[in-house]
Amino acid sequence: MTAAIQTSLTPAAPGIARSRSHLANVLHRLVRNPLAMVSASIILLLILMAVFAPWIMPHDPFATSMLKRLKPIGTPGLPLGGDELGRDLLSRLILGARLSLFMGIAPVILAFVLGGTLGVVAGYAGGWLNTVIMRCIDVLYAFPSVLLAIALSGALGAGITNALVSLTIVFVPQIARIAESVTTAVRRSDYVDAARASGASALLIVRKHVLGNVIGPIFVYATSLISVSMILASGLSFLGLGVKPPEPEWGLMLNTLRTAIYSQPWVAALPGLLIFITSVSFNMLADGLRSAMEVKQ
């Protein structure tokens, strides 16, 4: 029985070893990248801040006070000052990380699933199915991301759900094109031809031979879109097409604080500073992942 077990495990061992070795090499190269590690630390800190916001906020982020209106940074009891309604800006920035990160990450995840599926199907199937899918994708891809997001949000109406749907539609064509391109290249490789000649089904070939080789480039590209998603989501909220008051969200806070740019410029700039830091961190992390996974741009 022992010999039978060893025999049954032997064929899978090299593949598992190669997979673990590749993952270890990727992690090793990523850890040795200081910019990627700093960016990952900042993102982790922001995520922890968003998760534990109710426990670390010093004040109620919805409590208003005209006596604290537009107080400067360093005011006793208000470390980062007060907003246009006298609410504690630090508490609102901490709680606002929840919606800001959600609106930056969730659309990319949804687009990764939808666009990746469409791209892989189009790239592997080829022929008329590829033509139909990619021509439909090109219709959406022809519009600039900002204009398409504004048009869709304006048509659907303001709100978190509609903004999420709009941003997902914006990113699906971009991810689908990358997925179709890399899948087409993998489909023409020798090992796929060998698997097809051995009688393996299309579903088995895609699951065993295609996905493992295309998921890396698609994931790296999707990671780089998170910063764009955050900026677009903040822009929609700034225009009144995203998150609705009084919910704290960094783009919406920029909109409500824009009238204070001349009286308290540093207070008004804080939400924009957080958007900038978060976007740059995701970009640097995406670059680090691209280098670690040796994915060409």
ChimeraX attribute file (.defattr): number of C-alpha atoms within 10 A of each C-alpha:
attribute: neighborCount
match mode: 1-to-1
recipient: residues
	/A:1	6
	/A:2	7
	/A:3	8
	/A:4	9
	/A:5	9
	/A:6	10
	/A:7	11
	/A:8	11
	/A:9	11
	/A:10	11
	/A:11	10
	/A:12	10
	/A:13	11
	/A:14	11
	/A:15	11
	/A:16	11
	/A:17	11
	/A:18	11
	/A:19	13
	/A:20	12
	/A:21	12
	/A:22	13
	/A:23	14
	/A:24	12
	/A:25	14
	/A:26	18
	/A:27	15
	/A:28	12
	/A:29	16
	/A:30	21
	/A:31	15
	/A:32	12
	/A:33	17
	/A:34	11
	/A:35	16
	/A:36	23
	/A:37	17
	/A:38	15
	/A:39	22
	/A:40	18
	/A:41	14
	/A:42	16
	/A:43	19
	/A:44	12
	/A:45	12
	/A:46	18
	/A:47	16
	/A:48	13
	/A:49	20
	/A:50	21
	/A:51	15
	/A:52	14
	/A:53	19
	/A:54	15
	/A:55	8
	/A:56	13
	/A:57	17
	/A:58	16
	/A:59	16
	/A:60	12
	/A:61	22
	/A:62	15
	/A:63	10
	/A:64	16
	/A:65	14
	/A:66	12
	/A:67	10
	/A:68	19
	/A:69	16
	/A:70	22
	/A:71	23
	/A:72	19
	/A:73	16
	/A:74	10
	/A:75	12
	/A:76	10
	/A:77	12
	/A:78	20
	/A:79	16
	/A:80	20
	/A:81	24
	/A:82	29
	/A:83	26
	/A:84	22
	/A:85	17
	/A:86	20
	/A:87	24
	/A:88	29
	/A:89	28
	/A:90	21
	/A:91	23
	/A:92	25
	/A:93	24
	/A:94	23
	/A:95	24
	/A:96	25
	/A:97	25
	/A:98	22
	/A:99	21
	/A:100	27
	/A:101	23
	/A:102	19
	/A:103	26
	/A:104	25
	/A:105	20
	/A:106	17
	/A:107	25
	/A:108	30
	/A:109	18
	/A:110	18
	/A:111	23
	/A:112	25
	/A:113	14
	/A:114	18
	/A:115	27
	/A:116	28
	/A:117	17
	/A:118	22
	/A:119	30
	/A:120	27
	/A:121	20
	/A:122	25
	/A:123	27
	/A:124	23
	/A:125	17
	/A:126	17
	/A:127	10
	/A:128	10
	/A:129	14
	/A:130	19
	/A:131	14
	/A:132	12
	/A:133	18
	/A:134	20
	/A:135	12
	/A:136	12
	/A:137	19
	/A:138	14
	/A:139	10
	/A:140	17
	/A:141	20
	/A:142	10
	/A:143	12
	/A:144	10
	/A:145	19
	/A:146	16
	/A:147	11
	/A:148	18
	/A:149	26
	/A:150	21
	/A:151	14
	/A:152	18
	/A:153	24
	/A:154	17
	/A:155	12
	/A:156	15
	/A:157	15
	/A:158	18
	/A:159	16
	/A:160	19
	/A:161	14
	/A:162	19
	/A:163	27
	/A:164	24
	/A:165	18
	/A:166	23
	/A:167	30
	/A:168	22
	/A:169	23
	/A:170	25
	/A:171	27
	/A:172	27
	/A:173	25
	/A:174	23
	/A:175	26
	/A:176	29
	/A:177	23
	/A:178	21
	/A:179	28
	/A:180	28
	/A:181	18
	/A:182	20
	/A:183	27
	/A:184	21
	/A:185	13
	/A:186	21
	/A:187	20
	/A:188	11
	/A:189	11
	/A:190	10
	/A:191	14
	/A:192	19
	/A:193	13
	/A:194	11
	/A:195	16
	/A:196	14
	/A:197	10
	/A:198	9
	/A:199	9
	/A:200	13
	/A:201	12
	/A:202	14
	/A:203	10
	/A:204	12
	/A:205	19
	/A:206	20
	/A:207	11
	/A:208	13
	/A:209	16
	/A:210	23
	/A:211	16
	/A:212	11
	/A:213	14
	/A:214	21
	/A:215	17
	/A:216	16
	/A:217	20
	/A:218	24
	/A:219	19
	/A:220	20
	/A:221	22
	/A:222	23
	/A:223	22
	/A:224	21
	/A:225	23
	/A:226	25
	/A:227	26
	/A:228	22
	/A:229	27
	/A:230	28
	/A:231	23
	/A:232	22
	/A:233	34
	/A:234	29
	/A:235	21
	/A:236	24
	/A:237	26
	/A:238	21
	/A:239	15
	/A:240	19
	/A:241	26
	/A:242	29
	/A:243	27
	/A:244	15
	/A:245	12
	/A:246	10
	/A:247	15
	/A:248	23
	/A:249	29
	/A:250	33
	/A:251	28
	/A:252	28
	/A:253	27
	/A:254	22
	/A:255	18
	/A:256	16
	/A:257	20
	/A:258	17
	/A:259	13
	/A:260	17
	/A:261	13
	/A:262	9
	/A:263	12
	/A:264	19
	/A:265	14
	/A:266	16
	/A:267	23
	/A:268	26
	/A:269	16
	/A:270	19
	/A:271	24
	/A:272	16
	/A:273	13
	/A:274	17
	/A:275	20
	/A:276	14
	/A:277	15
	/A:278	24
	/A:279	23
	/A:280	16
	/A:281	22
	/A:282	23
	/A:283	20
	/A:284	20
	/A:285	25
	/A:286	24
	/A:287	22
	/A:288	25
	/A:289	25
	/A:290	22
	/A:291	18
	/A:292	20
	/A:293	19
	/A:294	13
	/A:295	14
	/A:296	7
	/A:297	9
